[in-house]
Amino acid sequence: MVSGASSWLARSRAFRTLLSDAQLAVRLLREPAVPAWVKAVPFAALAYVLSPFDLLPDVLPVIGQLDDLGVMILGLKVFLGLCPSGAVAFHRTEIAHRRPFTPMSEAADIIEADFRRE
């Protein structure tokens, strides 16, 4: 009975992680600091799922759908891995504080100064 409960908790934790990664990915897709070629990764995974050509056809019960689910999860993880770490950290913090989406400020890396010759 204990193993059943711990298995349920592990699946629940994995599902929560997947949902938080998806929320982070949606924010990063809107982030200007993320290169366009990186933003193409989740769309490539989605195109594979929607295409009629599959490695494992969807007519096979369960296995065909697991193939599509695996490709989507892999695309999500690869996308998050390729995103700039500063943008990922910024948006994870913003999500944790439940703030609405705002692009990462590039002004934080700039120091304004006036040059004076004396």
C-alpha positions in Angstrom: 0.0 0.0 0.0 2.9 2.4 0.7 4.4 1.8 -2.7 1.1 2.8 -4.3 1.0 6.0 -2.4 4.6 6.9 -3.1 4.1 6.1 -6.8 1.0 8.4 -6.9 3.0 11.2 -5.3 5.9 10.8 -7.7 3.5 11.0 -10.7 1.8 14.1 -9.2 5.2 15.8 -8.7 6.2 15.0 -12.2 2.9 16.4 -13.5 3.3 19.6 -11.5 6.9 19.9 -12.9 5.6 19.4 -16.4 2.9 22.1 -15.9 5.4 24.6 -14.4 7.8 23.9 -17.3 5.0 24.5 -19.8 4.1 27.8 -18.1 7.7 28.8 -18.2 7.9 27.9 -21.9 4.9 30.1 -22.8 6.6 33.0 -21.1 10.0 32.3 -22.8 8.3 32.1 -26.2 7.2 35.7 -25.7 10.6 36.8 -24.4 12.6 39.0 -26.9 15.9 37.8 -25.4 15.3 34.2 -26.6 16.6 33.7 -30.2 14.1 32.8 -32.9 15.8 29.5 -33.8 15.4 28.4 -30.2 11.7 29.4 -30.3 11.3 27.1 -33.3 12.0 23.9 -31.2 8.6 23.6 -29.5 6.9 24.3 -32.9 8.9 21.6 -34.5 7.8 19.1 -31.9 4.2 20.2 -32.4 4.6 19.8 -36.1 5.8 16.3 -35.6 2.7 15.5 -33.4 0.3 17.0 -35.9 1.9 15.5 -39.0 0.5 12.3 -40.5 3.9 10.7 -40.5 4.9 9.2 -37.2 7.7 6.9 -35.9 5.0 4.9 -34.2 1.5 5.3 -35.8 -1.3 6.6 -33.7 -3.5 3.6 -34.7 -1.5 1.5 -32.3 -3.3 1.8 -29.0 -1.4 3.6 -26.2 2.0 3.3 -27.8 1.2 5.7 -30.6 0.0 8.4 -28.2 3.0 7.8 -25.9 5.3 8.5 -28.8 3.6 11.9 -29.4 3.7 12.7 -25.7 7.4 11.8 -25.5 8.2 14.1 -28.4 6.3 17.0 -26.9 8.1 16.6 -23.5 11.4 16.2 -25.2 10.8 19.3 -27.3 9.8 21.2 -24.1 13.0 20.1 -22.3 15.3 20.9 -25.2 13.7 24.3 -25.6 14.2 25.2 -21.9 17.8 23.9 -22.1 18.6 26.1 -25.1 17.1 29.3 -23.7 19.5 31.8 -22.1 19.9 30.9 -18.5 19.4 34.5 -17.4 16.0 34.6 -19.1 15.0 31.3 -17.5 16.0 32.4 -14.1 14.2 35.8 -14.5 11.0 34.2 -15.6 11.1 31.4 -12.9 11.4 34.2 -10.3 8.5 36.1 -11.9 6.3 33.0 -11.9 7.2 32.3 -8.2 6.1 35.8 -7.3 3.0 35.5 -9.5 3.8 38.5 -11.5 2.3 39.0 -15.0 4.5 38.7 -18.0 7.0 41.5 -18.7 10.0 41.1 -21.0 13.3 40.8 -19.3 14.9 44.2 -19.0 18.1 44.7 -20.9 18.6 48.0 -19.1 19.8 46.0 -16.0 23.0 45.2 -17.9 23.7 48.9 -18.8 25.3 51.4 -16.6 24.5 55.0 -17.5 27.2 57.5 -16.9 28.3 60.9 -18.1 31.8 61.5 -19.3 33.4 64.6 -17.9 36.8 65.8 -18.9 38.4 67.8 -16.1 
